[in-house]
Amino acid sequence: MARSESKQPGSGRHRAVRGRPAAGRTWLRPLLALLLATLGLFLLYQIWFFVHVLWWTQFNPGSTRFMDIRLEELRARNPEARLQHQWVHYERVSAHLKRAIVAAEDARFVDHEGFDWEGIQKAMEKNQKKGRFVAGGSTITQQLAKNLFLSPSRTPWRKAQEAIITVMLEAVMDKRRILELYVNVAEWGGGVFGAEAAARHYYGVSAAQLGPEQAAQLAAMLPNPRFYDRNRGAPGLARKTGIILARMPAAELP
């Protein structure tokens, strides 16, 4: 009898110990539900991007996130403001301009799969040496991802989303289509987007009529187009134009 009585406290303690983890895990359920909901929203967000990327393999975007941002800024000062933009097919853009863009922005464009790791490493070293941000190392595909969907900010989230969209673009588009999209949506001045609008804005000719020097100068403007629109005689612009002009013959097009 003594033995059976001595087991009862032990068995009671055993049941209490076994009951504690179940009570302690009650907070895991709402946390798990929150994580699953967040993951679901993230996946839906990425599907939204991917559907647009698929659509633009065959159809041309009427506007981009960058265009919407710039138009909103212009209309804050002038409600009647409009963007200068006209779509042109790949064949109607001067080969000089396409070579100039590749030479200036992404010399390995036809070879990489969206990211130029060597270029990124060089940009990081250059920024570290200067002690400030002076080079980005972004490829044409990365810049297109940003222009189509994102903002000019440099936050880690924006860069991560840019990388995801870059993978999408490279997965479903060939290089020719990527370059065609880029030359048609790139920002080239205050309210100026695309090669056709830029050619007419700066030189009064069509994108198909651009000569080598004009093309090189337009490519030199891409890193800071609104500044160069206001300061067309900037000394740095002439220097960059000369460098790009010298590199253009080696630029490979898709």
KAURRA-V627851 format. One record per run of one state. SS is the DSSP state (hx for helix, st for strand, lp for the rest). FROM is the first residue (numbers start at 1). TO is the last residue. If there is no record, write none. Layout:
# KAURRA-V627851
SS_FROM_TO / SS_FROM_TO
This chain:
# KAURRA-V627851
lp_1_1 / hx_2_24 / lp_25_25 / hx_26_55 / lp_56_64 / hx_65_77 / lp_78_83 / st_84_85 / lp_86_89 / hx_90_92 / lp_93_94 / hx_95_105 / lp_106_116 / hx_117_130 / lp_131_139 / hx_140_149 / lp_150_155 / hx_156_172 / lp_173_174 / hx_175_185 / lp_186_186 / st_187_189 / lp_190_191 / st_192_193 / lp_194_194 / hx_195_203 / lp_204_206 / hx_207_209 / lp_210_211 / hx_212_230 / lp_231_234 / hx_235_250 / lp_251_254
